[in-house]
């Protein structure tokens, strides 16, 4: 185990920023720390870096407790949201900064900086100053500077937040390839679900200072362990009294419970298009949104509003159309858990004998 957090808590006055959090990360993993604003993400990152001290608990790197180890001696590189480059230094000197204060030899500094210039695609920019660079280039300089001292762990606090959408997407791909090449353990804070799912090998979901779930993006999306994770990851419709929906009347869905239904759980179309018409509700299309590769439908089913996807290859629907709505499955949520329930009415249609 490379990185381990054991029962760490941190309060600021009466605010519990981190509450009894424990997790471990294997060497070489790129981990996304994801959650809503104020959930404790940046505080956890700063505790790992040694910029904040936990009130209780232990931080271990390579099996060694580092609670009392100064930030500069933890072997950690930190990339900040706003780059934090030195304006009076050119690219070469910014990258070399950590090595310079360690009194590394000039020959070794030159060799390492040149290596990183090539690795980060900054060759030819070494004599430019930060104001002469684009946002993406400045962020690459920040990555290179953090990597120069060969850290054991790379921490990134919302590394792409200050960059426009197109460049941000390019940098995400670049970062994943870079981390894979270097094999360095990395943790990045983000509130962008798409970013976390696309880049991370694993995700840590936190809210109100507590760790809700750890796992791969796929496992967290398909098997959320708490009600918060089920509602936070992906897009869902919240349904009151799901036991009133067709097919779920006699399941483990309790009266008075609530459910989350994701768009991919819902099939919408004319009755002839639905494979299990006896399991379908009647609904009405309220709005249709073009999403590029598919359409997103806003459908009224009784008192509930659901979202569903529809292929561009299917016959077009219009707002106001009466449709059949088949809910394949849903997540029943309680205060602490989320349980997937399949629609038991989905059985083979009555066979036709010729």
VOPAGU-2260 file (C-alpha; in pm, 1 decimal, decimal comma):
REM VOPAGU-2260
SITE   aa  ch    i         X         Y         Z
SITE  UNK   A    0       0,0       0,0       0,0
SITE  UNK   A    1     150,4     333,3    -101,7
SITE  UNK   A    2     -77,8     596,3      55,6
SITE  UNK   A    3    -298,5     535,1     358,6
SITE  UNK   A    4    -527,0     762,2     557,6
SITE  UNK   A    5    -645,4     621,6     891,9
SITE  UNK   A    6    -938,6     774,1    1080,1
SITE  UNK   A    7    -842,7    1132,5     995,6
SITE  UNK   A    8   -1056,7    1418,4    1127,5
SITE  UNK   A    9   -1016,8    1794,8    1099,8
SITE  UNK   A   10   -1232,8    2078,9    1232,1
SITE  UNK   A   11   -1220,0    2453,1    1182,6
SITE  UNK   A   12   -1402,6    2600,6    1480,3
SITE  UNK   A   13   -1743,1    2432,3    1487,1
SITE  UNK   A   14   -1715,4    2314,9    1127,6
SITE  UNK   A   15   -1618,2    1948,7    1082,1
SITE  UNK   A   16   -1428,7    1962,9     751,5
SITE  UNK   A   17   -1312,3    1598,3     761,6
SITE  UNK   A   18   -1479,4    1334,5     976,9
SITE  UNK   A   19   -1307,8    1002,7    1054,0
SITE  UNK   A   20   -1196,0     936,7     694,7
SITE  UNK   A   21    -998,8     624,6     603,5
SITE  UNK   A   22    -878,1     503,9     263,4
SITE  UNK   A   23    -574,7     356,6      92,0
SITE  UNK   A   24    -427,5     397,0    -256,8
SITE  UNK   A   25    -195,1     160,2    -440,0
SITE  UNK   A   26     120,8     285,6    -607,7
SITE  UNK   A   27      81,4     434,2    -954,1
SITE  UNK   A   28    -293,7     495,5    -932,9
SITE  UNK   A   29    -453,4     817,8   -1057,0
SITE  UNK   A   30    -732,4     889,0    -809,8
SITE  UNK   A   31   -1007,9    1147,5    -841,3
SITE  UNK   A   32   -1130,0    1310,2    -518,8
SITE  UNK   A   33   -1484,3    1413,0    -604,8
SITE  UNK   A   34   -1767,1    1579,0    -414,9
SITE  UNK   A   35   -1977,0    1893,1    -378,3
SITE  UNK   A   36   -1831,9    2229,5    -275,7
SITE  UNK   A   37   -1746,9    2233,0      94,3
SITE  UNK   A   38   -1740,1    1854,3     111,0
SITE  UNK   A   39   -1384,3    1832,1     243,8
SITE  UNK   A   40   -1189,8    1757,8     -75,8
SITE  UNK   A   41    -931,0    2034,2     -57,4
SITE  UNK   A   42    -887,8    1991,4     319,0
SITE  UNK   A   43    -801,7    1624,2     269,0
SITE  UNK   A   44    -552,5    1718,2      -1,2
SITE  UNK   A   45    -389,0    1980,0     221,0
SITE  UNK   A   46    -366,9    1731,2     509,6
SITE  UNK   A   47    -189,1    1484,0     279,7
SITE  UNK   A   48      48,7    1757,8     168,1
SITE  UNK   A   49     123,0    1865,1     526,3
SITE  UNK   A   50     -27,5    2211,4     475,0
SITE  UNK   A   51    -288,8    2129,1     741,3
SITE  UNK   A   52    -248,9    1911,1    1051,2
SITE  UNK   A   53    -525,1    1660,8    1132,7
SITE  UNK   A   54    -691,9    1681,3    1473,8
SITE  UNK   A   55    -675,7    1302,2    1489,7
SITE  UNK   A   56    -576,9    1006,8    1274,3
SITE  UNK   A   57    -266,9     907,9    1080,8
SITE  UNK   A   58    -123,2     974,6     734,2
SITE  UNK   A   59     109,6     706,2     598,9
SITE  UNK   A   60     329,8     716,5     288,8
SITE  UNK   A   61     511,9     392,5     205,6
SITE  UNK   A   62     408,7     258,1     545,9
SITE  UNK   A   63     566,0     549,3     735,5
SITE  UNK   A   64     354,2     783,5     949,7
SITE  UNK   A   65     423,0    1136,7     826,6
SITE  UNK   A   66     196,4    1344,6    1053,0
SITE  UNK   A   67     494,6    1528,5    1198,2
SITE  UNK   A   68     698,9    1540,1     876,4
SITE  UNK   A   69     728,0    1888,3     720,2
SITE  UNK   A   70     566,7    1933,9     376,2
SITE  UNK   A   71     902,0    1976,4     200,5
SITE  UNK   A   72    1021,7    1641,8     335,5
SITE  UNK   A   73     716,4    1430,7     245,8
SITE  UNK   A   74     818,2    1375,7    -116,8
SITE  UNK   A   75     501,3    1539,2    -250,3
SITE  UNK   A   76     445,9    1754,8    -558,2
SITE  UNK   A   77     152,6    1998,2    -549,6
SITE  UNK   A   78     -20,2    2155,3    -850,7
SITE  UNK   A   79    -248,5    2446,1    -766,5
SITE  UNK   A   80    -565,0    2557,8    -941,0
SITE  UNK   A   81    -421,8    2899,3   -1031,3
SITE  UNK   A   82     -80,6    2763,8   -1148,0
SITE  UNK   A   83     110,1    2971,6    -882,3
SITE  UNK   A   84     398,8    3030,4   -1123,4
SITE  UNK   A   85     664,9    3289,2   -1046,7
SITE  UNK   A   86     598,1    3578,6   -1284,4
SITE  UNK   A   87     956,6    3704,6   -1275,6
SITE  UNK   A   88    1098,2    3363,6   -1375,8
SITE  UNK   A   89    1100,8    3210,0   -1720,8
SITE  UNK   A   90     973,5    2857,1   -1787,8
SITE  UNK   A   91    1313,8    2695,8   -1730,7
SITE  UNK   A   92    1362,6    2864,1   -1393,2
SITE  UNK   A   93    1006,2    2795,0   -1281,1
SITE  UNK   A   94    1052,1    2423,4   -1348,9
SITE  UNK   A   95    1393,3    2426,7   -1182,6
SITE  UNK   A   96    1275,3    2608,2    -868,4
SITE  UNK   A   97    1232,4    2303,6    -641,4
SITE  UNK   A   98    1568,8    2164,2    -747,0
SITE  UNK   A   99    1739,2    2501,2    -699,0
SITE  UNK   A  100    1628,3    2541,3    -337,1
SITE  UNK   A  101    1754,9    2187,7    -272,5
SITE  UNK   A  102    2093,8    2306,2    -399,3
SITE  UNK   A  103    2099,7    2046,9    -676,7
SITE  UNK   A  104    2398,2    2081,8    -910,7
SITE  UNK   A  105    2351,5    2298,2   -1219,8
SITE  UNK   A  106    2429,2    2006,9   -1449,6
SITE  UNK   A  107    2165,2    1788,6   -1285,2
SITE  UNK   A  108    1910,3    2072,0   -1292,8
SITE  UNK   A  109    1969,6    2129,4   -1663,1
SITE  UNK   A  110    1934,1    1759,4   -1740,2
SITE  UNK   A  111    1612,5    1721,6   -1538,8
SITE  UNK   A  112    1449,4    2039,5   -1672,5
SITE  UNK   A  113    1529,6    1943,4   -2031,5
SITE  UNK   A  114    1380,4    1599,6   -1968,5
SITE  UNK   A  115    1059,2    1759,1   -1838,8
SITE  UNK   A  116    1043,3    2012,1   -2122,3
SITE  UNK   A  117    1032,1    1719,9   -2363,8
SITE  UNK   A  118     791,1    1519,6   -2149,0
SITE  UNK   A  119     542,1    1804,7   -2115,4
SITE  UNK   A  120     569,9    1934,1   -2472,9
SITE  UNK   A  121     725,5    2264,2   -2365,5
SITE  UNK   A  122    1049,9    2241,0   -2562,5
SITE  UNK   A  123    1107,9    2578,7   -2727,0
SITE  UNK   A  124     922,1    2769,9   -2454,0
SITE  UNK   A  125    1191,2    2752,6   -2185,9
SITE  UNK   A  126    1290,1    3120,1   -2219,7
SITE  UNK   A  127     934,2    3256,1   -2214,9
SITE  UNK   A  128     768,9    3407,2   -1909,6
SITE  UNK   A  129     425,9    3304,7   -1773,1
SITE  UNK   A  130     246,6    3605,0   -1928,0
SITE  UNK   A  131     369,8    3489,5   -2269,9
SITE  UNK   A  132     201,6    3148,5   -2236,9
SITE  UNK   A  133    -151,1    3020,2   -2285,1
SITE  UNK   A  134    -346,4    2880,9   -1990,4
SITE  UNK   A  135    -276,7    2524,3   -2100,4
SITE  UNK   A  136      94,6    2594,5   -2134,8
SITE  UNK   A  137     109,3    2756,6   -1789,5
SITE  UNK   A  138     -56,9    2450,9   -1639,1
SITE  UNK   A  139     198,5    2225,0   -1808,0
SITE  UNK   A  140     475,1    2434,7   -1651,3
SITE  UNK   A  141     306,7    2387,9   -1312,0
SITE  UNK   A  142     299,0    2009,2   -1368,1
SITE  UNK   A  143     664,3    2005,4   -1472,5
SITE  UNK   A  144     770,3    2211,8   -1168,5
SITE  UNK   A  145     586,1    1972,9    -934,6
SITE  UNK   A  146     746,6    1670,8   -1102,6
SITE  UNK   A  147    1102,2    1808,5   -1111,6
SITE  UNK   A  148    1209,7    1683,2    -763,9
SITE  UNK   A  149    1077,4    1331,4    -848,7
SITE  UNK   A  150     803,5    1324,2    -582,2
SITE  UNK   A  151     651,2    1006,3    -440,4
SITE  UNK   A  152     301,5    1153,6    -464,4
SITE  UNK   A  153     148,7    1417,2    -694,1
SITE  UNK   A  154    -145,0    1621,5    -559,6
SITE  UNK   A  155    -356,9    1836,2    -791,3
SITE  UNK   A  156    -619,0    2080,3    -662,9
SITE  UNK   A  157    -877,6    2147,3    -937,5
SITE  UNK   A  158    -592,7    2151,7   -1192,9
SITE  UNK   A  159    -806,7    2238,4   -1495,8
SITE  UNK   A  160   -1057,0    2478,7   -1340,1
SITE  UNK   A  161    -895,0    2793,4   -1482,6
SITE  UNK   A  162    -871,8    2659,6   -1839,4
SITE  UNK   A  163   -1131,8    2682,3   -2115,7
SITE  UNK   A  164   -1336,5    2371,9   -2202,8
SITE  UNK   A  165   -1156,7    2262,1   -2521,6
SITE  UNK   A  166    -806,8    2291,9   -2374,4
SITE  UNK   A  167    -927,4    2130,5   -2050,3
SITE  UNK   A  168   -1037,4    1819,2   -2238,7
SITE  UNK   A  169    -703,4    1799,1   -2421,1
SITE  UNK   A  170    -511,5    1838,7   -2095,0
SITE  UNK   A  171    -714,2    1564,4   -1926,4
SITE  UNK   A  172    -605,5    1316,2   -2193,1
SITE  UNK   A  173    -248,1    1441,7   -2171,5
SITE  UNK   A  174    -242,1    1412,3   -1791,0
SITE  UNK   A  175    -368,3    1053,4   -1793,4
SITE  UNK   A  176    -101,0     955,3   -2044,9
SITE  UNK   A  177     167,2    1140,8   -1849,3
SITE  UNK   A  178      80,2     976,2   -1517,9
SITE  UNK   A  179      66,2     635,4   -1687,0
SITE  UNK   A  180     413,2     694,5   -1836,8
SITE  UNK   A  181     565,6     810,0   -1508,6
SITE  UNK   A  182     385,6     559,8   -1284,4
SITE  UNK   A  183     354,1     820,8   -1009,8
SITE  UNK   A  184      71,5     796,4    -755,8
SITE  UNK   A  185    -156,8    1097,1    -806,8
SITE  UNK   A  186    -466,8    1242,6    -642,7
SITE  UNK   A  187    -663,3    1521,5    -806,3
SITE  UNK   A  188    -951,6    1719,2    -661,6
SITE  UNK   A  189   -1240,9    1800,1    -892,6
SITE  UNK   A  190   -1611,5    1876,7    -879,7
SITE  UNK   A  191   -1646,7    1780,4   -1248,8
SITE  UNK   A  192   -1794,0    1431,0   -1277,5
SITE  UNK   A  193   -1705,4    1395,5   -1644,9
SITE  UNK   A  194   -1346,2    1486,4   -1566,0
SITE  UNK   A  195   -1321,4    1233,1   -1282,8
SITE  UNK   A  196   -1481,1     951,3   -1482,3
SITE  UNK   A  197   -1262,8    1015,6   -1786,0
SITE  UNK   A  198    -928,4    1051,9   -1608,3
SITE  UNK   A  199    -933,2     854,4   -1282,6
SITE  UNK   A  200    -838,7     491,9   -1224,1
SITE  UNK   A  201   -1030,9     516,3    -896,2
SITE  UNK   A  202   -1258,6     773,2    -736,4
SITE  UNK   A  203   -1311,2     882,2    -377,3
SITE  UNK   A  204   -1655,5    1037,1    -323,7
SITE  UNK   A  205   -1680,2    1269,5     -22,8
SITE  UNK   A  206   -1951,3    1490,2     118,4
SITE  UNK   A  207   -1985,1    1677,3     448,2
SITE  UNK   A  208   -1636,4    1560,9     541,7
SITE  UNK   A  209   -1718,0    1190,6     511,5
SITE  UNK   A  210   -1599,3     931,5     262,4
SITE  UNK   A  211   -1908,1     792,1      90,5
SITE  UNK   A  212   -1746,2     540,9    -144,9
SITE  UNK   A  213   -1418,5     438,7    -306,9
SITE  UNK   A  214   -1395,6     241,8    -630,3
SITE  UNK   A  215   -1345,0     251,7   -1004,3
SITE  UNK   A  216   -1563,2     493,7   -1201,1
SITE  UNK   A  217   -1758,0     200,6   -1345,0
SITE  UNK   A  218   -1819,8      31,8   -1009,3
SITE  UNK   A  219   -1930,9     355,5    -844,8
SITE  UNK   A  220   -2169,3     437,7   -1129,0
SITE  UNK   A  221   -2320,9      90,3   -1157,6
SITE  UNK   A  222   -2319,3      -2,0    -787,5
SITE  UNK   A  223   -2354,8     308,3    -566,9
SITE  UNK   A  224   -2334,9     215,0    -200,5
SITE  UNK   A  225   -2516,2     515,3     -53,1
SITE  UNK   A  226   -2813,2     730,8    -141,6
SITE  UNK   A  227   -2583,8    1030,9    -183,4
SITE  UNK   A  228   -2358,3     855,2    -437,0
SITE  UNK   A  229   -2657,0     727,9    -635,2
SITE  UNK   A  230   -2792,6    1080,6    -666,3
SITE  UNK   A  231   -2459,0    1258,3    -710,2
SITE  UNK   A  232   -2301,5    1046,0    -983,1
SITE  UNK   A  233   -2475,5    1076,3   -1317,6
SITE  UNK   A  234   -2812,1    1234,2   -1389,0
SITE  UNK   A  235   -3118,0    1097,1   -1208,3
SITE  UNK   A  236   -3483,7    1177,0   -1152,1
SITE  UNK   A  237   -3605,1    1163,0    -791,9
SITE  UNK   A  238   -3936,1     978,5    -760,7
SITE  UNK   A  239   -4171,6     980,6    -464,6
SITE  UNK   A  240   -4367,8     662,0    -387,7
SITE  UNK   A  241   -4212,1     440,4    -656,1
SITE  UNK   A  242   -4429,6     149,3    -540,8
SITE  UNK   A  243   -4708,5     312,1    -741,5
SITE  UNK   A  244   -4517,3     261,8   -1066,7
SITE  UNK   A  245   -4621,7     -28,9   -1286,2
SITE  UNK   A  246   -4421,8    -338,8   -1207,2
SITE  UNK   A  247   -4297,5    -217,4    -869,9
SITE  UNK   A  248   -4620,3    -249,5    -668,7
SITE  UNK   A  249   -4534,9    -587,2    -516,5
SITE  UNK   A  250   -4157,1    -563,7    -494,2
SITE  UNK   A  251   -3938,8    -472,8    -195,3
SITE  UNK   A  252   -4016,6    -108,1    -268,8
SITE  UNK   A  253   -4178,0       5,5      55,0
SITE  UNK   A  254   -4467,1     247,0      72,7
SITE  UNK   A  255   -4343,4     600,4     132,1
SITE  UNK   A  256   -3992,8     530,0       1,0
SITE  UNK   A  257   -3818,8     727,5    -272,7
SITE  UNK   A  258   -3628,9     618,3    -581,7
SITE  UNK   A  259   -3375,3     749,3    -829,9
SITE  UNK   A  260   -3422,0     664,9   -1196,4
SITE  UNK   A  261   -3143,6     726,9   -1447,3
SITE  UNK   A  262   -3219,6     808,8   -1812,5
SITE  UNK   A  263   -3069,7     481,7   -1932,7
SITE  UNK   A  264   -3315,8     294,6   -1708,4
SITE  UNK   A  265   -3608,9     437,8   -1905,8
SITE  UNK   A  266   -3736,1     335,2   -2248,9
SITE  UNK   A  267   -3976,9     571,3   -2424,4
SITE  UNK   A  268   -4162,1     518,4   -2751,7
SITE  UNK   A  269   -4483,1     437,7   -2925,4
SITE  UNK   A  270   -4652,0     126,7   -2786,2
SITE  UNK   A  271   -4540,2     -86,8   -3080,9
SITE  UNK   A  272   -4176,0       0,5   -3001,8
SITE  UNK   A  273   -4183,9    -127,8   -2643,2
SITE  UNK   A  274   -4088,9    -493,8   -2602,2
SITE  UNK   A  275   -4283,6    -536,5   -2276,8
SITE  UNK   A  276   -4598,2    -324,8   -2317,5
SITE  UNK   A  277   -4768,3    -478,1   -2011,4
SITE  UNK   A  278   -4486,6    -336,8   -1794,8
SITE  UNK   A  279   -4506,5      13,8   -1942,1
SITE  UNK   A  280   -4667,7     329,8   -1807,2
SITE  UNK   A  281   -4853,7     586,9   -2013,5
SITE  UNK   A  282   -4671,4     918,6   -2044,6
SITE  UNK   A  283   -4647,4    1242,2   -2237,3
SITE  UNK   A  284   -4339,6    1402,8   -2391,2
SITE  UNK   A  285   -4290,6    1750,2   -2245,5
SITE  UNK   A  286   -3957,2    1858,2   -2392,1
SITE  UNK   A  287   -3693,1    1718,0   -2627,7
SITE  UNK   A  288   -3327,6    1821,4   -2607,2
SITE  UNK   A  289   -3066,9    1749,3   -2873,9
SITE  UNK   A  290   -2751,5    1610,5   -2709,0
SITE  UNK   A  291   -2541,9    1540,3   -3017,5
SITE  UNK   A  292   -2526,1    1160,7   -3027,1
SITE  UNK   A  293   -2878,8    1119,3   -2886,4
SITE  UNK   A  294   -3194,3    1299,1   -2779,5
SITE  UNK   A  295   -3285,4    1357,7   -2417,3
SITE  UNK   A  296   -3658,4    1337,0   -2347,6
SITE  UNK   A  297   -3839,4    1503,5   -2058,6
SITE  UNK   A  298   -4144,7    1283,6   -1998,6
SITE  UNK   A  299   -4440,3    1321,4   -1763,2
SITE  UNK   A  300   -4556,7     994,4   -1605,5
SITE  UNK   A  301   -4842,8    1062,9   -1364,6
SITE  UNK   A  302   -4704,1    1306,0   -1108,3
SITE  UNK   A  303   -4343,9    1223,0   -1195,5
SITE  UNK   A  304   -4101,7    1378,3   -1441,9
SITE  UNK   A  305   -3847,7    1140,5   -1594,4
SITE  UNK   A  306   -3551,1    1182,3   -1828,0
SITE  UNK   A  307   -3484,1     927,3   -2099,1
SITE  UNK   A  308   -3250,0     886,3   -2395,7
SITE  UNK   A  309   -3365,2     816,5   -2750,4
SITE  UNK   A  310   -3153,1     730,2   -3051,1
SITE  UNK   A  311   -3146,0     964,4   -3349,2
SITE  UNK   A  312   -3208,1     656,8   -3565,8
SITE  UNK   A  313   -3552,1     597,9   -3413,5
SITE  UNK   A  314   -3871,6     757,2   -3545,2
SITE  UNK   A  315   -3890,8    1115,8   -3420,0
SITE  UNK   A  316   -4117,1    1213,4   -3131,3
SITE  UNK   A  317   -4264,5    1556,4   -3067,6
SITE  UNK   A  318   -4352,3    1746,2   -2748,8
SITE  UNK   A  319   -4709,5    1656,3   -2657,1
SITE  UNK   A  320   -4689,9    1302,3   -2797,7
SITE  UNK   A  321   -4855,7    1029,3   -2594,2
SITE  UNK   A  322   -4599,1     755,5   -2535,3
SITE  UNK   A  323   -4537,4     430,4   -2352,6
SITE  UNK   A  324   -4272,6     451,7   -2080,4
SITE  UNK   A  325   -4097,4     136,1   -1963,0
SITE  UNK   A  326   -3894,8     172,8   -1642,7
SITE  UNK   A  327   -3648,2    -115,1   -1653,0
SITE  UNK   A  328   -3504,1     -61,5   -1305,2
SITE  UNK   A  329   -3460,5     196,0   -1030,3
SITE  UNK   A  330   -3259,4     266,9    -717,3
SITE  UNK   A  331   -3466,2     259,1    -399,0
SITE  UNK   A  332   -3299,8     497,3    -155,9
SITE  UNK   A  333   -3306,2     520,1     219,7
SITE  UNK   A  334   -3107,5     751,1     445,5
SITE  UNK   A  335   -2797,6     534,3     417,6
SITE  UNK   A  336   -2828,9     300,0     119,3
SITE  UNK   A  337   -2927,1     262,7    -245,5
SITE  UNK   A  338   -3069,9     -68,2    -368,4
SITE  UNK   A  339   -3131,8    -149,5    -734,1
SITE  UNK   A  340   -3468,4    -310,7    -812,5
SITE  UNK   A  341   -3555,2    -459,0   -1152,4
SITE  UNK   A  342   -3904,3    -435,0   -1299,5
SITE  UNK   A  343   -4044,2    -788,5   -1250,5
SITE  UNK   A  344   -4310,2    -738,3   -1520,2
SITE  UNK   A  345   -4040,6    -751,9   -1785,7
SITE  UNK   A  346   -4121,6   -1099,6   -1916,3
SITE  UNK   A  347   -4127,1   -1232,7   -2268,3
SITE  UNK   A  348   -4426,3   -1109,3   -2465,8
SITE  UNK   A  349   -4705,9   -1358,7   -2523,3
SITE  UNK   A  350   -4588,0   -1584,9   -2804,9
SITE  UNK   A  351   -4774,2   -1582,1   -3134,9
SITE  UNK   A  352   -4835,0   -1922,5   -3291,1
SITE  UNK   A  353   -4853,8   -1945,9   -3667,9
